[in-house]
Amino acid sequence: MRTAYSVETVRAAERELMARLPEGALMQRAAAGLAAVCARLLPRVYGARVVLLVGSGDNGGDALYAGARLARRGAGVTAVAADPARVHPGGLAALLAAGGRLDPQVPPRADLVVDGLVGIGGRGGLRPAAAALVRGIPAGAAVVAVDLPSGVDADTGEVAGDAVRADVTVTFGAYKPGLLIAPGASRAGVVHLVDIGLEFPGPPEAEALQHADVARLLPEPTESSDKYRRGVVGIVAGSARYPGAAVLAVAGALRGGAGAVRYVGPAAVAEAVLARYPETLIGPGRVQAWVLGPGLGDEGGPDALAKPLSQPVPVLVDADGLRGLDPGALRARTAQTLLTPHAGEAAALLGVAREAVEAGRLQAARRLAARYGATVLLKGSTTVVSSPSGGTVRVNPTGTAWLATAGSGDVLSGLGGSLLASGLSAGDAAAVAAYLHGLAGRRASAGAPALAHGVAQALPAVWRDVGGSPRG
């Protein structure tokens, strides 16, 4: 599990640790870890050209002390300050003593650039001097960000204006939410966590599941299982205009761990479903969870969803089913509800612009969950899962841009509904479905365009891969 903590929590942990350590020891731990990662990125340290972009805060000091370590190993290290009058004095003295130098401009060539301009406390866009240094990073240089890329909001991942695009980010003590959530995550590159001894007694702000975490949640039949004990998921999806949505939702559901899939919809669509998946049950009957909405088109809406929503079983609502939802009615449900909007649908539910949702995915997911009293899986560049009670948000680490294809979301809905029917909570079902769906997207695409049906077909293979991970 990757856990990310807010700036306020990290700062408090730093203060508590610094009170027990000699002055400057924490910064030296950070600098040592940073220097070690930088050294591994260089073909050789001796003779390498290293540029430090430094601000006035502690991460500027981290960069300077790390630069001093590289200079002592023979690297040519040049520091360039956003404000030369406010450079960390101890770090600068260490760099100069090691043979490094302070220059007013970024050199035209470099093998490695270390971004120590703005730390985790930075908010809003970069100031003009810092932005100018970012725009002056030499082409072809590897870029390493200190704690997080400058210009990225550590708590939300939001980017306002110029921001560093790092190849590697070396973060200290804990991941920060902005390193896991787009658009900040796309600026971070490969993230290396350096343990500097911080302790966090409370829950994290965000977490990202890994293989072993998902393996522990996967439903597994026992000797006494039958199709009903494993759960039946009902699918209300598809229409004359969008029959494929029902087929794809069923495709995802059949591969999601439930014992049976029941399709409830137009007869013509049911024929299409049976032609592809003859194991599907057709017509009303008992279910342990519902999937409502994919491809309903104009035939969808409150009337089509009223009966399933009134039943005391978990419900996943997606796509056309999201239109016209009554927040009060959802909050009054006794069973769990899972909403799976993309950014445009989330914007409509919140009454804001789509751009606002895409720029602030964490806040948007939390607002939706609170307003509708439901777990929310906000799809997109970073899929975010938020519970109605608040608390830790789950961020999905898998996926590929090739998943942005017609029908992919229908497969995800069916998969998530099947996991609900098998007994997982809404939060676990959402996180596991997103994780497996992302892995299946990678496998189906292999770096090329993928079809949604190919994503569904790849699910058994990734289930086996993940299920083979340690569970304890």
C-alpha positions as CSV (number, residue, x, y, z in Angstrom):
1,M,0.0,0.0,0.0
2,R,1.3,3.4,-0.9
3,T,0.0,6.0,1.6
4,A,0.1,9.7,1.1
5,Y,-0.2,12.3,3.9
6,S,-1.2,16.0,3.7
7,V,1.3,18.8,4.1
8,E,0.0,19.7,7.5
9,T,0.5,16.1,8.7
10,V,3.9,15.8,7.2
11,R,5.0,19.1,8.8
12,A,3.8,18.0,12.2
13,A,5.7,14.7,11.9
14,E,8.8,16.7,10.9
15,R,8.6,19.0,13.8
16,E,8.1,16.1,16.2
17,L,11.2,14.3,14.8
18,M,13.4,17.4,14.6
19,A,12.8,18.0,18.3
20,R,14.5,14.7,19.0
21,L,17.4,15.0,16.6
22,P,20.5,17.2,16.4
23,E,20.0,20.4,14.4
24,G,20.2,19.8,10.7
25,A,20.1,16.0,10.9
26,L,16.8,15.6,9.2
27,M,17.9,17.7,6.2
28,Q,21.1,15.7,6.0
29,R,19.1,12.5,5.8
30,A,17.0,13.9,3.0
31,A,20.1,15.2,1.1
32,A,21.8,11.8,1.4
33,G,18.8,10.0,-0.1
34,L,18.5,12.6,-2.8
35,A,22.2,12.4,-3.7
36,A,22.1,8.6,-3.9
37,V,19.2,8.7,-6.4
38,C,20.9,11.4,-8.5
39,A,24.1,9.3,-8.6
40,R,22.3,6.3,-9.8
41,L,20.8,8.3,-12.7
42,L,24.1,9.4,-14.0
43,P,26.3,7.1,-16.1
44,R,29.1,8.2,-13.8
45,V,29.3,11.0,-11.2
46,Y,32.8,12.1,-11.9
47,G,32.7,14.8,-14.6
48,A,28.9,14.9,-14.8
49,R,27.3,18.4,-15.2
50,V,24.7,18.9,-12.5
51,V,22.5,22.0,-12.2
52,L,20.6,22.8,-9.0
53,L,17.6,25.1,-9.2
54,V,17.2,26.4,-5.7
55,G,14.5,28.4,-3.8
56,S,14.6,29.8,-0.4
57,G,13.0,27.0,1.5
58,D,14.2,23.7,3.0
59,N,14.0,21.8,-0.3
60,G,16.5,24.3,-1.7
61,G,18.7,23.4,1.2
62,D,18.2,19.7,0.5
63,A,19.3,20.3,-3.1
64,L,22.4,22.2,-2.1
65,Y,23.5,19.6,0.4
66,A,22.9,16.9,-2.1
67,G,24.9,18.9,-4.7
68,A,27.8,19.2,-2.2
69,R,27.8,15.4,-1.9
70,L,27.9,15.0,-5.7
71,A,30.6,17.7,-6.0
72,R,32.8,15.8,-3.6
73,R,32.6,12.8,-5.9
74,G,33.9,14.9,-8.9
75,A,30.7,16.2,-10.4
76,G,30.6,19.8,-11.7
77,V,27.8,21.3,-9.7
78,T,26.3,24.7,-10.5
79,A,23.5,26.2,-8.3
80,V,21.1,28.8,-9.7
81,A,18.9,30.6,-7.2
82,A,15.5,32.1,-7.8
83,D,16.4,34.7,-5.3
84,P,20.2,34.9,-4.6
85,A,19.6,36.9,-1.5
86,R,17.6,34.1,0.1
87,V,19.6,31.0,-0.4
88,H,19.9,28.4,2.4
89,P,23.2,29.6,4.0
90,G,24.4,26.2,5.3
91,G,23.6,24.4,2.1
92,L,25.3,27.0,0.0
93,A,28.4,27.0,2.2
94,A,28.6,23.2,1.9
95,L,28.3,23.4,-1.9
96,L,31.0,26.0,-2.3
97,A,33.3,24.2,0.1
98,A,32.9,21.0,-2.0
99,G,33.9,22.9,-5.2
100,G,30.5,23.8,-6.5
101,R,29.5,27.3,-7.6
102,L,26.6,29.7,-7.6
103,D,25.8,31.2,-11.0
104,P,23.2,33.8,-12.0
105,Q,21.9,31.9,-15.0
106,V,21.1,28.3,-16.0
107,P,24.0,26.8,-18.0
108,P,23.0,25.8,-21.6
109,R,24.0,22.2,-21.0
110,A,23.5,19.8,-18.2
111,D,23.4,16.0,-17.6
112,L,21.1,16.4,-14.6
113,V,18.9,19.2,-13.2
114,V,17.7,19.1,-9.6
115,D,14.5,21.0,-9.0
116,G,14.7,22.5,-5.4
117,L,12.7,25.6,-6.2
118,V,9.4,25.2,-4.2
119,G,8.6,22.8,-1.4
120,I,5.5,21.0,-0.4
121,G,4.1,24.2,1.2
122,G,3.9,26.0,-2.2
123,R,0.5,27.1,-3.4
124,G,-0.7,28.7,-6.6
125,G,1.5,29.2,-9.6
126,L,5.2,29.7,-9.6
127,R,6.6,33.2,-9.1
128,P,8.1,34.8,-12.3
129,A,11.7,34.2,-11.3
130,A,11.1,30.5,-10.6
131,A,9.0,30.1,-13.7
132,A,11.8,31.6,-15.8
133,L,14.3,29.1,-14.4
134,V,11.9,26.2,-15.1
135,R,11.5,27.4,-18.7
136,G,15.3,27.5,-19.0
137,I,16.0,23.9,-18.1
138,P,18.4,22.6,-20.7
139,A,16.9,20.2,-23.3
140,G,18.0,16.6,-22.9
141,A,18.9,16.9,-19.2
142,A,17.3,14.4,-16.7
143,V,15.2,16.3,-14.2
144,V,14.9,15.2,-10.5
145,A,12.4,17.0,-8.3
146,V,13.0,17.4,-4.6
147,D,10.0,16.2,-2.7
148,L,7.6,17.1,-5.5
149,P,7.8,19.0,-8.8
150,S,7.7,22.8,-8.3
151,G,4.4,24.2,-9.3
152,V,2.4,21.1,-8.2
153,D,0.1,21.4,-5.2
154,A,1.2,18.8,-2.7
155,D,-2.2,18.2,-1.3
156,T,-4.3,18.1,-4.4
157,G,-2.1,17.6,-7.5
158,E,-3.4,20.8,-9.0
159,V,-1.1,22.7,-11.3
160,A,-1.6,26.5,-11.8
161,G,0.6,27.8,-14.6
162,D,4.2,26.7,-15.1
163,A,5.4,23.5,-13.3
164,V,8.4,21.3,-13.5
165,R,8.0,18.1,-15.5
166,A,10.3,15.7,-13.7
167,D,11.7,12.4,-14.8
168,V,12.2,11.3,-11.2
169,T,10.8,12.7,-7.9
170,V,12.6,12.0,-4.7
171,T,10.1,12.4,-1.9
172,F,10.8,12.3,1.8
173,G,9.1,10.5,4.7
174,A,5.8,9.8,2.9
175,Y,4.1,10.2,-0.5
176,K,2.1,13.4,-0.9
177,P,-1.4,13.2,-2.5
178,G,-0.2,15.5,-5.4
179,L,2.3,12.8,-6.4
180,L,-0.6,10.3,-6.9
181,I,-3.3,12.4,-8.4
182,A,-3.4,14.1,-11.9
183,P,-2.4,16.5,-13.2
184,G,0.5,16.5,-10.6
185,A,1.1,12.8,-10.9
186,S,1.9,13.2,-14.6
187,R,4.6,15.8,-13.7
188,A,6.3,13.6,-11.1
189,G,7.8,10.8,-13.3
190,V,9.1,7.9,-11.3
191,V,8.7,8.5,-7.6
192,H,11.3,7.3,-5.1
193,L,10.4,7.4,-1.4
194,V,13.3,8.1,1.0
195,D,12.6,7.0,4.6
196,I,13.8,9.8,6.9
197,G,12.2,8.4,10.1
198,L,8.8,10.2,10.1
199,E,5.9,8.6,12.1
200,F,2.2,9.1,11.3
201,P,-0.2,8.0,14.0
202,G,-3.4,9.0,12.0
203,P,-4.9,7.8,8.8
204,P,-3.4,8.9,5.4
205,E,-5.0,11.5,3.2
206,A,-4.8,9.1,0.2
207,E,-3.7,5.6,-0.5
208,A,-2.9,3.6,-3.6
209,L,-3.4,-0.2,-3.6
210,Q,-0.7,-2.6,-4.8
211,H,-1.0,-6.2,-6.0
212,A,-0.9,-7.7,-2.5
213,D,-3.6,-5.4,-1.2
214,V,-5.9,-6.3,-4.1
215,A,-5.2,-10.0,-3.8
216,R,-6.5,-9.9,-0.2
217,L,-9.8,-8.4,-1.4
218,L,-10.5,-10.7,-4.4
219,P,-13.5,-12.9,-3.9
220,E,-12.7,-16.6,-3.9
221,P,-15.3,-19.4,-4.0
222,T,-15.2,-22.2,-1.4
223,E,-16.2,-25.8,-1.6
224,S,-19.8,-24.9,-0.5
225,S,-20.2,-22.2,-3.1
226,D,-22.9,-22.2,-5.7
227,K,-23.8,-19.5,-8.2
228,Y,-26.2,-17.9,-5.8
229,R,-23.9,-17.9,-2.8
230,R,-21.3,-16.3,-4.9
231,G,-23.7,-13.5,-5.8
232,V,-25.9,-12.5,-8.7
233,V,-25.5,-9.1,-10.3
234,G,-28.3,-7.5,-12.2
235,I,-27.6,-5.3,-15.2
236,V,-30.0,-2.6,-16.4
237,A,-28.2,-1.3,-19.5
238,G,-28.4,-0.9,-23.2
239,S,-31.1,0.4,-25.6
240,A,-32.0,0.2,-29.3
241,R,-29.4,2.9,-29.9
242,Y,-26.7,1.5,-27.6
243,P,-27.1,-2.3,-27.4
244,G,-23.3,-2.8,-27.2
245,A,-23.2,-1.1,-23.8
246,A,-25.2,-3.9,-22.3
247,V,-23.0,-6.5,-24.0
248,L,-19.9,-4.9,-22.6
249,A,-21.3,-4.4,-19.1
250,V,-22.2,-8.1,-19.0
251,A,-18.7,-8.9,-20.3
252,G,-17.2,-7.1,-17.4
253,A,-19.6,-8.6,-14.9
254,L,-19.1,-12.2,-16.0
255,R,-15.4,-11.7,-15.2
256,G,-15.9,-10.0,-11.8
257,G,-16.3,-12.9,-9.4
258,A,-20.1,-13.1,-9.0
259,G,-21.8,-16.4,-9.6
260,A,-24.3,-15.2,-12.2
261,V,-25.2,-12.2,-14.2
262,R,-28.9,-11.3,-14.8
263,Y,-29.8,-8.9,-17.6
264,V,-32.9,-6.9,-17.4
265,G,-33.7,-4.8,-20.5
266,P,-35.3,-4.6,-24.0
267,A,-35.8,-7.9,-25.7
268,A,-33.8,-7.0,-28.7
269,V,-30.8,-6.1,-26.5
270,A,-31.3,-9.3,-24.5
271,E,-30.9,-11.2,-27.7
272,A,-27.6,-9.5,-28.4
273,V,-26.4,-10.3,-24.9
274,L,-27.4,-13.9,-25.2
275,A,-25.8,-14.3,-28.6
276,R,-22.4,-13.3,-27.1
277,Y,-22.9,-14.6,-23.6
278,P,-25.4,-17.5,-23.4
279,E,-24.6,-18.0,-19.7
280,T,-26.5,-14.8,-18.9
281,L,-29.8,-15.0,-17.0
282,I,-32.5,-12.9,-18.7
283,G,-35.4,-11.1,-16.9
284,P,-36.3,-10.1,-13.4
285,G,-35.2,-12.1,-10.4
286,R,-33.3,-12.0,-7.2
287,V,-29.9,-10.2,-7.2
288,Q,-27.3,-9.2,-4.7
289,A,-26.3,-6.0,-6.5
290,W,-27.4,-3.9,-9.5
291,V,-25.5,-2.1,-12.3
292,L,-27.7,0.7,-13.7
293,G,-27.2,3.1,-16.6
294,P,-24.7,2.1,-19.3
295,G,-26.1,2.8,-22.7
296,L,-29.7,3.5,-21.5
297,G,-29.8,6.6,-23.7
298,D,-33.1,8.6,-23.6
299,E,-34.8,5.4,-22.4
300,G,-32.9,5.8,-19.1
301,G,-33.6,8.2,-16.3
302,P,-35.3,8.1,-12.9
303,D,-38.2,5.9,-13.9
304,A,-36.0,3.1,-15.3
305,L,-33.9,3.1,-12.1
306,A,-36.6,3.6,-9.5
307,K,-37.3,0.0,-8.7
308,P,-33.7,-1.2,-8.4
309,L,-32.8,1.9,-6.3
310,S,-35.7,1.1,-4.0
311,Q,-34.3,-2.4,-3.2
312,P,-32.1,-3.0,-0.1
313,V,-29.0,-4.2,-2.1
314,P,-25.9,-2.4,-3.3
315,V,-26.3,-0.4,-6.6
316,L,-23.7,0.9,-9.0
317,V,-24.9,3.8,-11.2
318,D,-23.1,4.8,-14.3
319,A,-23.4,6.8,-17.5
320,D,-27.0,7.6,-18.5
321,G,-28.2,6.4,-15.1
322,L,-26.5,9.4,-13.5
323,R,-28.8,11.9,-15.1
324,G,-31.4,13.4,-12.8
325,L,-30.3,11.6,-9.7
326,D,-32.0,12.9,-6.5
327,P,-29.3,13.4,-3.8
328,G,-31.9,13.1,-1.1
329,A,-33.2,9.8,-2.4
330,L,-29.7,8.4,-2.6
331,R,-28.8,9.5,0.9
332,A,-32.0,7.8,2.2
333,R,-31.0,4.4,0.8
334,T,-30.2,1.7,3.4
335,A,-27.8,-0.2,1.1
336,Q,-24.6,1.1,-0.4
337,T,-24.5,3.2,-3.6
338,L,-21.5,3.5,-5.9
339,L,-21.5,6.3,-8.6
340,T,-19.0,6.0,-11.4
341,P,-18.9,9.3,-13.4
342,H,-16.3,10.6,-15.7
343,A,-15.3,14.3,-15.4
344,G,-18.1,15.6,-17.6
345,E,-20.8,13.6,-15.7
346,A,-19.3,14.7,-12.4
347,A,-19.4,18.3,-13.5
348,A,-23.1,18.0,-14.4
349,L,-23.8,16.5,-11.0
350,L,-22.0,19.2,-9.2
351,G,-23.1,22.1,-11.4
352,V,-19.6,23.2,-12.3
353,A,-17.4,23.3,-15.4
354,R,-15.7,20.1,-16.5
355,E,-12.4,21.9,-16.3
356,A,-12.9,22.5,-12.6
357,V,-13.3,18.8,-12.0
358,E,-10.3,17.8,-14.1
359,A,-8.1,20.4,-12.3
360,G,-9.3,19.4,-8.8
361,R,-10.2,15.7,-9.0
362,L,-9.7,15.0,-5.3
363,Q,-12.0,17.8,-4.2
364,A,-14.6,16.9,-6.8
365,A,-14.8,13.3,-5.8
366,R,-15.2,14.2,-2.1
367,R,-17.9,16.8,-2.9
368,L,-19.9,14.3,-4.9
369,A,-19.6,11.6,-2.3
370,A,-20.8,14.0,0.5
371,R,-23.6,15.4,-1.6
372,Y,-25.1,12.1,-2.7
373,G,-24.3,10.0,0.3
374,A,-22.6,7.5,-2.0
375,T,-19.1,6.1,-2.7
376,V,-17.8,7.8,-5.8
377,L,-15.4,6.4,-8.4
378,L,-14.3,9.4,-10.5
379,K,-12.9,8.1,-13.7
380,G,-10.2,9.8,-15.7
381,S,-6.5,10.5,-15.9
382,T,-6.3,9.5,-12.2
383,T,-9.2,7.4,-11.0
384,V,-10.2,8.5,-7.5
385,V,-12.5,6.7,-5.0
386,S,-14.1,8.7,-2.2
387,S,-16.5,7.4,0.5
388,P,-19.5,9.4,1.7
389,S,-18.1,9.6,5.2
390,G,-14.9,11.3,4.0
391,G,-11.5,10.0,5.3
392,T,-8.8,8.4,3.2
393,V,-9.3,8.6,-0.6
394,R,-8.1,5.8,-2.8
395,V,-6.2,6.6,-5.9
396,N,-5.8,4.0,-8.7
397,P,-2.2,3.5,-9.8
398,T,-2.9,1.3,-12.9
399,G,-4.2,2.1,-16.3
400,T,-3.2,3.5,-19.7
401,A,-4.3,6.4,-21.9
402,W,-5.5,3.7,-24.4
403,L,-8.4,3.0,-22.0
404,A,-10.0,6.2,-23.2
405,T,-12.1,4.3,-25.7
406,A,-15.8,3.7,-26.3
407,G,-17.2,1.0,-24.1
408,S,-14.3,0.8,-21.6
409,G,-16.4,2.4,-18.9
410,D,-19.2,-0.2,-19.5
411,V,-16.8,-3.0,-18.8
412,L,-15.6,-1.3,-15.6
413,S,-19.3,-0.9,-14.5
414,G,-20.0,-4.5,-14.9
415,L,-16.8,-5.6,-13.2
416,G,-17.5,-3.3,-10.2
417,G,-21.1,-4.5,-9.9
418,S,-20.0,-8.1,-9.9
419,L,-17.6,-7.4,-7.1
420,L,-20.4,-5.7,-5.2
421,A,-22.6,-8.8,-5.7
422,S,-19.8,-11.0,-4.4
423,G,-19.8,-9.2,-1.1
424,L,-17.2,-6.5,-1.3
425,S,-18.0,-3.0,0.1
426,A,-18.6,-0.2,-2.3
427,G,-15.2,1.3,-1.6
428,D,-13.3,-2.0,-2.0
429,A,-15.3,-3.0,-5.1
430,A,-14.6,0.4,-6.7
431,A,-10.9,0.3,-5.9
432,V,-10.4,-3.4,-7.0
433,A,-12.4,-2.9,-10.2
434,A,-10.4,0.2,-11.2
435,Y,-7.1,-1.6,-10.4
436,L,-8.0,-4.7,-12.4
437,H,-9.5,-2.7,-15.3
438,G,-6.3,-0.6,-15.5
439,L,-4.1,-3.7,-15.7
440,A,-6.4,-5.3,-18.3
441,G,-6.2,-2.1,-20.3
442,R,-2.4,-2.3,-20.3
443,R,-2.5,-5.9,-21.3
444,A,-5.1,-5.4,-24.0
445,S,-3.3,-2.4,-25.6
446,A,0.4,-3.4,-25.2
447,G,1.2,0.1,-26.3
448,A,-1.4,0.2,-29.2
449,P,-5.1,1.1,-29.5
450,A,-7.3,-1.3,-27.6
451,L,-11.0,-2.3,-27.9
452,A,-13.2,-2.4,-24.8
453,H,-14.1,-6.0,-25.5
454,G,-10.3,-6.8,-25.5
455,V,-10.1,-5.2,-22.0
456,A,-12.9,-7.5,-20.8
457,Q,-11.1,-10.5,-22.3
458,A,-7.9,-9.6,-20.5
459,L,-9.5,-9.5,-17.1
460,P,-9.0,-13.3,-16.3
461,A,-5.3,-13.1,-17.0
462,V,-4.7,-10.0,-14.7
463,W,-7.0,-11.6,-12.0
464,R,-4.7,-14.6,-12.0
465,D,-1.6,-12.4,-11.9
466,V,-2.9,-10.3,-9.0
467,G,-4.4,-13.3,-7.2
468,G,-1.1,-15.0,-7.1
469,S,0.4,-12.2,-5.0
470,P,1.0,-12.8,-1.2
471,R,-2.2,-12.3,0.8
472,G,-0.9,-12.1,4.3
